[in-house]
Amino acid sequence: MLTYIAKRLIGLVPVFFGITLISFFVMHLAPGKPTDIQTSLNPKVSYEARLRLEKLYGLDKPVYVQYLDWLKRFIRFDFGRSYIDDRPVSDKILERIPITLLINVSSMALILLFGIPLGVISAVKRGTFLDKASTVLVFIAYSVPEFWLALLLMSLFGISLGWLPVSGITSLDFEYLGVFGKVLDVAWHLILPVSIAAFGSLAGISRYMRTSMVGAIGQDYIRTARAKGLAESQVIYKHALRNALLPVITILGLSVPGLIGGSVIFESIFAIPGMGRLFYESVMARDYPTIMGVLSIGAILTLLGNFLADIAYSYADPRIRVSGE
């Protein structure tokens, strides 16, 4: 098992540097430069001043040299300084990443808590009214645009009913609340964002789970288990479910980048100061160091999610672990 894990970890290194290389060059293909953003609104800035500013940021060097300079800093765990406010990029990321991780982990918990049982029930009750109703509801949920649903729920629960807050993650009197009050306040603000983040993925996971479970129930070993007189619950949840989880584990690993990328949308809509909003603001300002910092963290989390999915896959099916070694 240790050999299997070591091979997976070593294989992630070239993939990560490949992602950063492509991201760096694609980032520089976008029109405009950070100096254009800073000087375009000031007609008194001369051409020579712009050149000096580009030299200060290192933008006068070839792109591959800029990437090597960034890579040298990254190896030293230095993301550089932001072009916007000259703050260390690592400090800006450390401020924002806990919020995004909290939202994504909470949404993933909702997906697992409701998506997998819904898929199992639909498979076990295949062809019944419950299965058909859940199928219709799931496909409707899967087709609804998240930004439209977010605006609709904000209008309903936030403006019309006044039940839930529609922006930020804390109230104005947050600093005067006790520890328990602060936890409740943050949880209250995250109800809508977390629900929106989990909505589409929950629908997809439930369908994948249903399809995989239907295939597992039709296998010969399930008929053998029933012929031995095992209880139906034991047949379903001990024998069928473990094998049905294999493709779902892969889908969960692949859904990590979708959750992180989707945070750009709902964090902007709900005015949440997370990684998604930081990335959007950095792209608009052509803040290259911050963009690369956010992309690097996103790549690490994505690769880590796929790595954990591989490990979980090998535990669910020992044959994979043996063949991988």
Number of C-alpha atoms within 10 A of each C-alpha: 13 9 11 17 18 11 12 17 13 10 11 16 12 10 13 15 14 12 14 19 16 10 16 21 14 10 15 13 10 10 8 11 16 19 20 14 15 16 16 11 9 9 7 9 12 10 10 9 13 16 14 14 17 17 12 10 16 14 17 14 12 9 14 12 13 17 16 12 12 17 17 13 13 15 9 8 10 16 24 19 19 20 20 16 9 9 13 16 22 18 12 18 19 12 13 17 18 13 18 21 17 14 24 21 16 17 23 21 14 19 24 17 12 14 24 24 15 22 27 25 17 26 23 15 14 14 10 11 11 12 18 14 11 18 19 11 11 20 14 12 18 16 10 12 11 19 15 10 14 21 15 12 17 23 14 14 15 17 13 10 10 12 12 17 20 24 19 18 20 19 15 7 9 15 11 9 13 10 11 8 13 17 13 14 18 15 14 16 20 25 17 21 25 22 17 21 27 23 21 20 24 25 25 21 24 27 24 20 28 27 18 22 26 20 14 21 20 11 11 10 14 17 12 12 17 15 9 9 9 12 10 11 10 13 19 20 13 11 16 24 19 14 19 24 21 20 15 24 21 18 18 19 20 16 19 21 18 13 21 21 15 17 26 20 18 22 24 19 18 21 14 25 17 24 28 23 22 21 22 16 17 20 16 10 19 24 21 22 21 27 23 22 22 23 18 19 14 17 19 16 16 21 21 16 19 23 18 18 21 21 19 16 21 20 14 17 15 12 11 15 19 11 9 14 12
